[in-house]
Amino acid sequence: MKTYLILIILLASFFISSAHAQGEADFSALILTGEQQVEEIIDPLRLRLLDGRILQLSGIDIPDLTPYDTGEIGLAAMTLLKETFLKKYVKIYQDKNKDKGRMNRMGYHIAHLSEKNSNLWIQALLIQNGLARVRPSAQNIEMAEQMMALELIARKEKRGLWADEKYAVLTPETVGSAMHGWAIIEGTIRASAMAKNTVFLNFGNDWRTDFTVGIPSQVRRKLVNAAIDPLKFSNKHVRVRGWVEDYNGPYIELIDPVWIEILPDVSEKATLAE
């Protein structure tokens, strides 16, 4: 794994070219709120600008980054960011609603960034190289579909973290290994039911112990508004991502429809719920 990540760093210029080959990102769902020089790469998810602001990269997750330590993936991501964006000017894209999704509780500005001259999208660079996973929040989902498409390619080609079985896509039978952590799971929904205004998607025969996905009322309304009925998800093969809790077995509460994808078959081809 270490050798593979070092190779990523040594070939950084190649990967920048690969990012260009993907085409420029579509930031139309966001708004350009400014341009500024990157003064410091604090960690793989945070950058300090010349004006002193700290930006948090929106919608991604570095799996081996903790408050106490940075693992090999995080260190490789930091090296790539320093080589590519340090002292460079970036365009700052944020939520169109200035009162929602622009700042977290730590006071960091949440944003998608692209290098001013090349339009190289930071999040895409990390995702394409397998140095980040897609983890959109309910307040910042605008770029999720574009990022998930890039993640799918990186996962299929086993780039970066996806070459490590520790971060493999789980099944309903193995999701228990990710309890109290973030995970991506693929499986077939055996039954769907409504209880207490929540739709429960059951992946086994015993809802008391098997993997379940809960769809709260506000997320169900979004699905219904898009002409999607989650109560008809029975027998659908899906990919779902989220925080795994212990609630009658492994359980994920869906915070947005983008967290679940309908797979046409057991392959990696997928679309968002439709």
Buried (B, 14 or more C-beta within 10 A) or exposed (E): BEEBBBEBBEEBEEBBEBBEEBEEBEBEBBBEBBEBBBBEBBBBBBBBBEEEBBBBBBBBBBBBBEEEEBBBBBBBBBBBBBEBBEEBBBBBBBBBEEEEBBBBEEEBBBBBBBBBEEBBBBBBBBBBBBBBBBBBBEBBBBBBBBBBBBBBBBBEEEBBBBBBEEBBBBEBBBBBEBEEEBBBBBBBBBBBEEEEEBBBBBBBEEBEEBBBBBBBEEBBEBBEEEEBEBBEBBEBBBBBBBBBBEEBBBBBBBBBBBBBBBBEEEEEEBEBBE
